[in-house]
Amino acid sequence: MLRLRPATSLCRSYYRRQVPIISSRLQRLYSATAADNGIEPIRGLETGVSASKLLLRSVTSVRNSSELKAQNVAEGETRKMNMCQAINDALRLVLATDNTSVVFGEDVAFGGVFRCSVGLADEFGGERIFNTPLTEQGIAGFAIGMAAMGHTAVAEIQFADYIYPAFDQLVNEASKFRYRSGNEFNAGGLTIRAPSSAVGHGGHYHSQSPESFFAHVPGLKVVIPRSAVQAKGLLLSAIRDPNPVVFFEPKILYRSTVEQVPVDDYMLPLSSAEILKPGKDITVVGYGSQIYALENAIQMVERDIPGVSCELIDLRTISPYDAETVEKS
């Protein structure tokens, strides 16, 4: 008679199995410190962010920002925030100023896995900040229904890698509501937030960047911020825009981008690229976390090739993107 091993025994034997050792070469390449043989470690994104000249780390840099001056917040009070805190601040402002607004998703009432919604349920109550079942299609469908009925619906997909079950709802429903009804009804009050992109240890289910799948869909806007100041201003614009917006948040930047963020309400324009560094020879275009890698690459090129000048552009809105600024550059 065949005897089956108990499940607990099987699990125990699985986790006790011998794990292959990573080669010493790989250990050296991915080490955070210099190896014994003097080989320097790979300079990753975190190093680029910490040394970036693009972040508004001081009150003076905020005062000198032309965009923030245009929003009349450059001279106001600022507070040191990372991107996660800036997103939380934007959500709090929306909830405080728009009685129709609701924020929901998996573990959102708890504060979210990245703590972007921490404290909101205590402040605004469970009817406006609430958890949902683990069903991305259901989250998106519910959000579309709320938006179609006049609510400002801010839904969180816990990881952008799992947004694919909601693809049908966003592409075939949210984006087409306005077109198929002759503008009699729409889902313009819909914003989908989703932590995205690689961190370095997320594997194949927590490292994806699915923005390109949505960037070709008429009726949807796709936005990706690069920093705390940008995240707050762009998220407020996305939520208040009369079109459904998918707002991807590079999770590696949640705590690595720290800036002096204006406390007041401000909105940064969608579909408007920002020239971060003027140049005359080469145009370099990017968005989100890659901006800092591009900044480092430009510094290397201009150092190694005297006389070359590179222009760095942050698209910010992926769709519809600012073609005029790129073409002019």
VEXDREN-2710 file (C-alpha; in Angstrom, 1 decimal):
% VEXDREN-2710
k/r/px/py/pz
1/MET/0.0/0.0/0.0
2/LEU/1.3/3.4/-1.0
3/ARG/1.9/5.7/2.0
4/LEU/1.8/9.4/1.5
5/ARG/4.0/11.7/3.5
6/PRO/2.3/14.4/5.6
7/ALA/2.2/17.8/4.0
8/THR/4.2/19.3/6.9
9/SER/6.9/16.7/6.4
10/LEU/7.1/17.5/2.7
11/CYS/7.4/21.2/3.4
12/ARG/10.1/20.6/6.0
13/SER/12.2/18.5/3.6
14/TYR/11.7/21.1/0.9
15/TYR/13.0/24.0/2.9
16/ARG/15.9/21.9/4.3
17/ARG/17.1/21.0/0.8
18/GLN/20.6/22.1/-0.2
19/VAL/20.7/25.5/-1.8
20/PRO/23.3/26.1/-4.6
21/ILE/26.0/28.6/-3.6
22/ILE/26.3/31.8/-5.7
23/SER/29.7/31.9/-7.3
24/SER/32.3/34.2/-5.7
25/ARG/32.4/36.2/-8.9
26/LEU/28.7/37.1/-8.7
27/GLN/29.1/37.8/-5.0
28/ARG/31.8/40.4/-5.8
29/LEU/29.8/42.0/-8.6
30/TYR/26.7/42.5/-6.4
31/SER/28.5/43.3/-3.2
32/ALA/27.8/46.7/-1.6
33/THR/31.5/47.1/-0.6
34/ALA/34.8/46.8/-2.5
35/ALA/36.1/43.2/-2.9
36/ASP/39.4/42.0/-1.5
37/ASN/41.0/42.2/-4.9
38/GLY/40.3/45.9/-5.2
39/ILE/37.5/45.6/-7.8
40/GLU/34.9/48.3/-7.1
41/PRO/31.3/47.3/-6.8
42/ILE/28.7/48.1/-9.4
43/ARG/27.3/51.6/-8.9
44/GLY/23.6/51.1/-8.8
45/LEU/20.5/53.3/-8.8
46/GLU/20.6/54.1/-5.1
47/THR/24.0/55.7/-5.5
48/GLY/22.7/57.7/-8.4
49/VAL/19.8/59.0/-6.4
50/SER/21.8/59.9/-3.4
51/ALA/24.2/61.9/-5.5
52/SER/21.6/63.5/-7.8
53/LYS/21.6/67.2/-8.4
54/LEU/18.0/67.0/-9.6
55/LEU/16.4/66.6/-6.2
56/LEU/15.0/69.7/-4.3
57/ARG/16.8/69.0/-1.1
58/SER/16.8/72.6/0.3
59/VAL/14.3/75.3/0.8
60/THR/16.4/77.5/-1.6
61/SER/16.0/75.0/-4.4
62/VAL/12.3/75.0/-3.9
63/ARG/12.3/78.8/-4.0
64/ASN/14.2/78.7/-7.3
65/SER/11.8/76.2/-9.0
66/SER/10.1/77.9/-11.9
67/GLU/7.3/75.3/-11.9
68/LEU/6.6/75.7/-8.2
69/LYS/6.7/79.5/-8.6
70/ALA/4.0/79.2/-11.3
71/GLN/1.9/77.3/-8.7
72/ASN/2.4/80.0/-6.1
73/VAL/3.8/77.5/-3.6
74/ALA/7.6/78.2/-3.9
75/GLU/7.6/80.8/-1.1
76/GLY/5.3/78.8/1.2
77/GLU/6.0/76.3/3.9
78/THR/7.9/73.1/3.0
79/ARG/8.4/69.8/4.8
80/LYS/11.0/67.1/4.3
81/MET/9.3/64.1/2.7
82/ASN/10.1/61.0/0.7
83/MET/8.0/60.0/-2.2
84/CYS/5.8/57.7/-0.1
85/GLN/5.0/60.6/2.3
86/ALA/4.4/63.0/-0.5
87/ILE/1.8/60.6/-2.0
88/ASN/0.2/60.2/1.4
89/ASP/0.0/64.0/1.6
90/ALA/-1.6/64.3/-1.8
91/LEU/-4.2/61.7/-0.9
92/ARG/-4.9/63.5/2.3
93/LEU/-5.5/66.8/0.5
94/VAL/-7.9/65.2/-2.0
95/LEU/-9.9/63.5/0.8
96/ALA/-10.1/66.8/2.7
97/THR/-11.2/68.9/-0.2
98/ASP/-13.4/66.5/-2.2
99/ASN/-16.3/64.8/-0.4
100/THR/-16.9/62.4/-3.3
101/SER/-13.3/61.0/-3.1
102/VAL/-12.6/57.4/-1.9
103/VAL/-9.4/55.5/-1.6
104/PHE/-9.3/51.7/-1.6
105/GLY/-7.4/48.6/-2.5
106/GLU/-5.7/45.6/-0.9
107/ASP/-4.5/46.5/2.6
108/VAL/-5.1/50.2/1.9
109/ALA/-7.0/50.9/5.1
110/PHE/-4.1/49.2/7.0
111/GLY/-1.8/51.8/5.4
112/GLY/-0.7/49.9/2.3
113/VAL/2.3/47.5/2.0
114/PHE/4.5/50.6/1.3
115/ARG/2.7/52.8/3.9
116/CYS/1.5/55.3/1.3
117/SER/-2.0/55.4/2.9
118/VAL/-1.0/55.2/6.5
119/GLY/-3.3/57.2/8.9
120/LEU/-5.9/58.0/6.3
121/ALA/-8.5/55.5/7.6
122/ASP/-8.2/56.9/11.1
123/GLU/-8.6/60.5/9.8
124/PHE/-11.4/60.0/7.2
125/GLY/-13.2/56.8/8.3
126/GLY/-13.8/53.4/6.9
127/GLU/-16.4/54.5/4.4
128/ARG/-13.9/56.5/2.4
129/ILE/-10.7/54.4/3.0
130/PHE/-11.3/50.7/2.8
131/ASN/-9.8/47.4/1.9
132/THR/-10.9/45.2/-1.0
133/PRO/-10.7/41.5/-1.7
134/LEU/-7.6/40.3/-3.6
135/THR/-9.0/40.7/-7.1
136/GLU/-7.5/43.3/-9.4
137/GLN/-10.2/43.0/-12.0
138/GLY/-12.8/43.6/-9.2
139/ILE/-10.9/46.6/-7.8
140/ALA/-10.7/48.2/-11.3
141/GLY/-14.4/47.4/-12.1
142/PHE/-15.6/48.7/-8.8
143/ALA/-13.5/51.9/-9.3
144/ILE/-14.9/52.4/-12.8
145/GLY/-18.4/52.1/-11.4
146/MET/-17.7/54.6/-8.6
147/ALA/-16.2/57.1/-11.1
148/ALA/-19.1/56.6/-13.6
149/MET/-21.5/57.5/-10.8
150/GLY/-19.7/60.8/-10.0
151/HIS/-17.2/59.8/-7.4
152/THR/-13.5/60.5/-7.4
153/ALA/-12.2/57.0/-7.2
154/VAL/-8.5/56.3/-6.3
155/ALA/-7.8/52.6/-6.5
156/GLU/-4.5/51.0/-5.6
157/ILE/-3.2/47.9/-7.3
158/GLN/-0.8/46.6/-4.7
159/PHE/1.9/45.8/-7.3
160/ALA/1.9/46.8/-10.9
161/ASP/2.9/43.2/-11.8
162/TYR/-0.7/42.1/-10.9
163/ILE/-2.5/44.8/-13.0
164/TYR/-3.0/42.4/-15.9
165/PRO/-6.2/40.9/-14.6
166/ALA/-7.6/44.4/-14.6
167/PHE/-6.4/45.1/-18.2
168/ASP/-9.8/44.3/-19.7
169/GLN/-11.6/46.7/-17.3
170/LEU/-9.2/49.5/-17.9
171/VAL/-8.7/49.2/-21.7
172/ASN/-12.2/48.0/-22.7
173/GLU/-14.3/49.9/-20.1
174/ALA/-12.6/52.9/-18.4
175/SER/-10.9/54.2/-21.6
176/LYS/-14.0/53.8/-23.8
177/PHE/-16.8/55.0/-21.6
178/ARG/-16.7/58.6/-22.9
179/TYR/-16.4/57.5/-26.6
180/ARG/-19.1/54.9/-26.6
181/SER/-21.7/57.2/-25.0
182/GLY/-21.0/60.3/-27.0
183/ASN/-19.6/61.9/-23.8
184/GLU/-22.9/61.4/-22.0
185/PHE/-21.1/59.5/-19.3
186/ASN/-17.4/58.8/-18.5
187/ALA/-15.0/57.3/-15.9
188/GLY/-13.0/60.5/-15.7
189/GLY/-12.9/60.4/-11.9
190/LEU/-10.8/57.2/-12.0
191/THR/-7.2/57.1/-10.9
192/ILE/-5.3/53.8/-10.6
193/ARG/-2.2/53.9/-8.4
194/ALA/0.3/51.0/-8.8
195/PRO/3.9/50.6/-7.4
196/SER/6.0/49.5/-10.3
197/SER/9.5/48.8/-11.7
198/ALA/12.5/46.9/-10.3
199/VAL/14.0/47.2/-6.9
200/GLY/16.7/44.6/-7.3
201/HIS/15.3/41.8/-5.3
202/GLY/11.7/41.6/-6.4
203/GLY/12.0/38.7/-8.7
204/HIS/9.7/38.3/-11.8
205/TYR/6.5/39.1/-10.0
206/HIS/7.5/42.3/-8.2
207/SER/9.8/44.0/-10.7
208/GLN/7.8/44.7/-13.9
209/SER/7.2/48.0/-15.7
210/PRO/3.9/47.5/-17.5
211/GLU/3.4/51.2/-18.6
212/SER/4.0/50.4/-22.3
213/PHE/0.9/48.2/-22.4
214/PHE/-1.3/51.2/-21.4
215/ALA/0.6/53.9/-23.2
216/HIS/-1.1/53.0/-26.5
217/VAL/-4.7/53.1/-25.3
218/PRO/-6.8/56.1/-26.4
219/GLY/-8.7/57.5/-23.4
220/LEU/-6.1/56.6/-20.8
221/LYS/-3.4/58.8/-19.4
222/VAL/-0.2/57.2/-18.0
223/VAL/1.9/59.2/-15.5
224/ILE/5.2/58.2/-13.7
225/PRO/6.9/60.6/-11.3
226/ARG/10.6/60.8/-10.5
227/SER/10.7/62.3/-7.0
228/ALA/8.7/63.4/-4.0
229/VAL/7.8/66.9/-5.2
230/GLN/6.8/65.5/-8.6
231/ALA/4.8/62.7/-7.1
232/LYS/2.6/65.0/-5.0
233/GLY/2.0/67.6/-7.8
234/LEU/1.4/65.0/-10.5
235/LEU/-0.8/62.8/-8.4
236/LEU/-3.1/65.7/-7.5
237/SER/-3.3/66.6/-11.2
238/ALA/-4.0/63.0/-12.1
239/ILE/-6.8/62.6/-9.6
240/ARG/-8.4/65.9/-10.7
241/ASP/-8.0/65.3/-14.4
242/PRO/-11.3/64.7/-16.3
243/ASN/-9.9/61.5/-17.8
244/PRO/-9.0/58.1/-16.3
245/VAL/-5.3/58.0/-15.3
246/VAL/-2.9/55.1/-14.5
247/PHE/-0.3/56.4/-12.1
248/PHE/2.7/54.2/-11.8
249/GLU/5.0/54.8/-8.8
250/PRO/8.6/53.5/-9.0
251/LYS/8.8/51.8/-5.7
252/ILE/12.6/52.0/-5.5
253/LEU/12.1/55.8/-5.2
254/TYR/9.6/55.6/-2.4
255/ARG/12.2/56.3/0.3
256/SER/15.3/57.1/-1.7
257/THR/14.0/60.4/-3.1
258/VAL/13.8/62.9/-0.2
259/GLU/13.0/66.5/-0.9
260/GLN/11.6/69.7/0.7
261/VAL/8.0/69.4/-0.5
262/PRO/5.5/72.3/-0.4
263/VAL/2.9/71.7/2.2
264/ASP/0.2/73.6/0.3
265/ASP/-1.9/72.2/-2.5
266/TYR/-0.3/72.4/-5.9
267/MET/-0.7/70.6/-9.3
268/LEU/2.0/69.9/-11.9
269/PRO/0.8/69.8/-15.5
270/LEU/0.1/66.5/-17.2
271/SER/1.4/65.8/-20.7
272/SER/4.2/68.4/-20.1
273/ALA/7.8/67.2/-20.2
274/GLU/10.4/68.9/-18.1
275/ILE/13.9/69.8/-19.3
276/LEU/16.1/69.0/-16.4
277/LYS/19.3/69.8/-18.0
278/PRO/19.6/72.0/-21.2
279/GLY/22.0/70.8/-23.9
280/LYS/22.8/71.4/-27.6
281/ASP/24.2/68.1/-29.0
282/ILE/22.3/65.1/-27.7
283/THR/18.8/64.6/-26.5
284/VAL/18.3/62.1/-23.7
285/VAL/14.6/61.2/-22.8
286/GLY/13.4/59.2/-19.8
287/TYR/11.0/59.0/-16.9
288/GLY/10.7/57.7/-13.4
289/SER/13.7/56.0/-11.8
290/GLN/15.7/55.8/-15.0
291/ILE/16.2/59.6/-14.8
292/TYR/18.9/59.1/-12.3
293/ALA/20.8/56.5/-14.3
294/LEU/20.5/58.9/-17.3
295/GLU/21.9/61.7/-15.2
296/ASN/24.9/59.6/-14.3
297/ALA/25.4/58.5/-18.0
298/ILE/25.3/62.2/-19.1
299/GLN/27.9/63.1/-16.6
300/MET/30.2/60.3/-17.8
301/VAL/29.7/61.3/-21.5
302/GLU/30.4/65.0/-20.9
303/ARG/33.4/64.1/-18.8
304/ASP/34.9/61.7/-21.3
305/ILE/34.0/63.6/-24.5
306/PRO/35.0/67.3/-24.1
307/GLY/32.6/69.8/-25.7
308/VAL/29.6/67.5/-25.9
309/SER/26.5/68.8/-24.3
310/CYS/23.5/66.6/-23.5
311/GLU/19.9/67.7/-22.8
312/LEU/18.0/65.6/-20.3
313/ILE/14.2/65.5/-20.5
314/ASP/11.8/63.9/-18.1
315/LEU/8.5/62.9/-19.9
316/ARG/6.6/62.6/-16.6
317/THR/3.4/61.8/-18.6
318/ILE/4.0/58.8/-20.8
319/SER/0.7/59.0/-22.6
320/PRO/-0.1/61.4/-24.2
321/TYR/3.5/62.5/-24.0
322/ASP/4.9/66.0/-24.8
323/ALA/6.0/65.4/-28.3
324/GLU/6.6/69.1/-28.9
325/THR/9.3/69.5/-26.3
326/VAL/11.1/66.3/-27.4
327/GLU/11.0/67.3/-31.1
328/LYS/12.1/70.8/-30.4
329/SER/15.1/69.4/-28.4
END
